[in-house]
Amino acid sequence: MNERVAPAAAGRPVSSLRGRLRRVLLVLLAGLCVQWWMADRMILHVGESEMTTRLQHDLDSLAGALQAQPHVRAVNFEHVALVYGQPGSGHYAVLRGAGWAVGSPSFGREPLFAPTGLASEARARIAGPYGQAVLLMVRRVQAGAVPVEIAVAEDLTELDAQLREFRLMFLAGSVLVLALTMAIQALEIRRALRAVDRARDGILQVAQGHTLVVPADAPAEIRPLLDEIGRLVRHVEQSLQKSRTAMGDLSHAVKTPLAGLQRLADDARIGAHPELQRLLREQIETITRRIERELKRARMAGDRRSGPGFRAHQELPALVELLRRIHHDKVLDIRWQAPAQVLPFDAEDLLEILGNLGDNACKWAASRVEITLTDRDGLCLTVADDGPGCPAELREALGARGLRADERLPGHGLGLAIVRDIAEAAGGRLELGQSATLGGLEARVQLPR
């Protein structure tokens, strides 16, 4: 039973480090907001507590003055504190009894506080004189037999201004801390994942024949994964090596008796029977081709990119020279174009494809053949000629094993079949069409990365 890696659970969103970092950032932002609110409340509480202490001292002084003053309406507020005698000073006091109220000179022409209904020793923020917001505190005492309510207040303008300044400073500091945290976090994660990038590059280089080296500085959290990948790659390499050895042994074991059969077919006694000799040779050739083709397909299925990569600028000149020698009876202009870098594809596979397509093109070309390799979203190999081309209705059938477009030309009709098999084994495809520039047949092989 074939197995494959199961995809992510259906309906479950794909997680990413960036998404997780964004969630961490939102949590951090929420934490800073809570911290900012708590600090704001704490500073406000401390400021009002200090102000309450001062108001309590003033209440104590006014209560003492009432006890020493026979006429409660004649209390001198300036004896309590000079600020109560200065209009608009921000410190205000009101004595209120049954049907009467006396305010400190600091009210100036402003109206006195209205009765608040606060309990004794209670405090509240209210609108005060001169457009000031004040903190009011009330105490009820007995001046002799007369119940008196003492109300003192202090301006909150300076405290509120300091609180606003703190809020702005804390906001700026929080934004700075958040930005630095994001930068440091991104830097640390990038540094941690650098080892993963090197491991990824190493895995990609395995396709070019290099050995995978797991970075020694990989983070502890991902090192087990990288170690497992390294062990898997080594296991695959060992399995492929064993497979190649087994295929080589099989090839040697089968070709030896085939060579004996070939000698038997050349024996003079068999030569006395020409028809029997011809049939025997055809069967030997058919068996030989079939064995070589199946061994080739087995090797491709096991490792379609196991070689050291294809160096087009080294391989193509030799291939072109070989094609010219094979088709020496023609004067051919064979041109090629390919990337300079090493292509991460098996060299034997590409030479097999180019050799078969090039040989087919040279058979049919009048004078010119073009071979083009482009490395863009995979590898595209194109071989075109200026021959008579192929009718559209016959192109679909080309590539079937043993089918030949023209029986007059030599060959077994296996070239395009071999190319199609290699392309399909690699997950690619073979396409046949008419060359837009040369007018003859154009064979295009697309191989994915």
NORZI-V970811 format. One line per field, one symbol per residue. phi: phi as a letter, one per 40 degrees, with the letter a starting at -180 (. if undefined). psi: psi as a letter, one per 40 degrees, with the letter a starting at -180 (. if undefined). burial: I if it has 24 or more other C-alpha atoms within 12 Angstrom, else O. Layout:
phi->???
psi->???
burial->???
This chain:
phi->.cbaccccdcgccccaccccccccccccccccccccccccccccccccccccccccccccccccccccbcbccbccccccaccccbdgcgbbabbbbcgaabbcdccgccccccdcgcccgcbacbcbcfgccbcbbbabbbcgbbcbbbbbabccdcccccccccdccccccccccccccccccccccccccccccccccccccdcbgcccbcdcccdccbcdccccccccccccccccccccccccccccccccccccccccccccccccbdccccccccccccccccccccccccccccacbcccgbcccbccdcccccccccbccbcbcbbaaaccccccbcccccccccccccccccccccaabbbbbbbafhbbbbbbbbccgbddcccccchcdgcbcacccchbgbdcccccccccccgbabbbabcccbgccbbbbbbcc
psi->hiiihhiihhehihiidddddddddddddddddddddddddddddddddddddddddddddddddddehdhdeehhddddhddeehheeehiihhhaheihhiieedbeiiihihdeiiheiiihihaifeihihhhihhihgbehhhhhhiiiheddddddddddddddddddddddddddddddddddddedddddddddddedeeeihhhhhdfiiddedddddddddddddddddddddddddddddddddddddddddddeiddddegdddddddddddddddddddddddddddddgefeaeihgdedddddddddddddfeeihhghiihiidihhfihdddddddddddddddddeidehhhhhhhghfahhhhhiifaeahideedddiehhehidhediiiefedddddddddddeeaihhhahhdddeahhhhhhhi.
burial->OOOOOOOOOOOOOOOOOOOOOOOOIOOOOOOIOOOIOOOIOOOIOOIIOOIIOOIIOIIIIIIIIIOOOOOIIOIIIIOIIOIIOOOIIIIIIIIIOOOOIIIIIIIOOOOIIOOOOOOOIOIIIOIIIOOIIIIIIIIIIOIOOOOIIIIIIIIIIOIOOOIOOOIOOIOOOIOOOIOOOIOOOOOOOOOOIOIIOOIOOIIIIIIIIOOIIIIOOIOOOOOOOIOOOIOOIOOOIOOIOOOOOOIOOOIOOOOOOIOOOIOOIOOOOOOOOOOOOOOIIOOIOOOIIOOOIOIIIIIIOIIIIIIIIIIIOOIIOOIIOOIIOOIOOOOIIIIIOIOOOIIIIIIIIIIIIIIIIIIIIIIIIIIIIIIIIIIOOOIIIIIIIIIOIIOOOOOOOIIOOOOIIOOOOOOIIIIIIIIIIIIIIIOOIIIIIIIOOIOIIIIIIIIIO
